[in-house]
Amino acid sequence: MASERQINVGGVPIGGGAPVAVQSMTKTETADLQATMTQIRAIADAGGDIVRVAVPRDDDVEALKTIVVESPIPVIADIHFNHTLALKAIDAGAHCIRLNPGNIGGPEKVAEVAARAKARGTPMRIGVNSGSLPKHLHELERENSVEALVTAAVEFVELMERLEFEDFKVSIKSTNVPNTIASNRLLAQRIPYPLHLGITEAGTKWTGSLKSAVGLGTLLADGIGDTIRISLSTFHAEEEVKVAWEILKALKLRERGPVLIACPTCGRLQFDMDTVVAEIEQRLEGYEDPIEVAVLGCAVNGIGEASHADFGITGAKNEGLVFAHGKPLRKVPQDALVETLFAEIDKSIEEGRTAFDERQSAEGAEWLQKIEEENADQLTPERIAAMEAAAAAEEAGAKPLPMASKVELDEESSPTAGRRFTRA
Ligand code: SF4
């Protein structure tokens, strides 16, 4: 369930039904003003809503005074162990303070920070980390680590409430994906405050992205989580932002820029799709419109499952087809596919509509049909999926979906023989 409460971090609403905010953290020494600002701008350009900077020294507080003024997005000061730095960061104008009430030197010091934050209207992120639970919860942690994490978070929430400070969001961080999911589910039931989600030390771009997609994706799909950060072991913080956006886009929680659809390729592939997809993906980064672009490795299935895409390409040996909204735009030589695709996208964005040249469209449709007919006996992954869907619909008593034309079922060559559908 979405959090009931909402806070405002430098103009970005968090929780209470606001869009899930994307965060990242700079990897530079904050005191290195130039390097930090360069990274903040890269994060903002990639779509980061909020940025966090580490503030472990007085030099960093000095830099923070300029950063909060020059940053295009709100800045959270990340403080550990030193409540004086938290006070200074609030005075420096940080848009939010992140601290762990368990490691800042006791309730009196937390109270001092809360009072200063309240006086200046600075929200906080309070959090617990699986690696630093308070001593009195260590036994519970051994018995039930999820309950221990949630208890620690609830105790911190109660402390803040006793201090009459309620302008905060809460995070529970763990390197363990199932524990992150279970503890946030439990916490969402127990407190009304916004939740920040993340998997601590998730790993490299590859493993970290996957762990985060599984952990955060599961929670977000449940409606839990108001702001997210993908922690990746890379100096390029903007990569974290890109991954966060892909998760939000995949769940249709937010829209930003194009969505690329690409077939997985198989033995029917007719062109160098690896490089073509990589080039298209890179070029699409320069677009802001939420267009859907499909890349199909062969034209054997026609436009098929990509017919809902705004634009797409599919190739054969020497030629390829550029299509839009399920209809051919034009047939082009294979090496002109990408350029033509982008020319059509640009034209469509400029004119606000996609214009079809009827002669070229008909030529493309004819070419496509010829390829489909030549390969009508091929049992492609898409055709197998269509047959399975038709069989399932039939089983359920629904009207079967239209089958691909001229497909003759071949018992011997079918990898799904006897599994999902029966044949006479
Ligand atoms: S049959 Fe499907 S998966 Fe294989 S190359 Fe063609 S579109 Fe891609």
Residues whose N, C-alpha, C, O or C-beta is under 5 A from the ligand:
A	BS01	SF4	C263 P264 T265 C266 R268 L269 L296 G297 C298 T380 P381
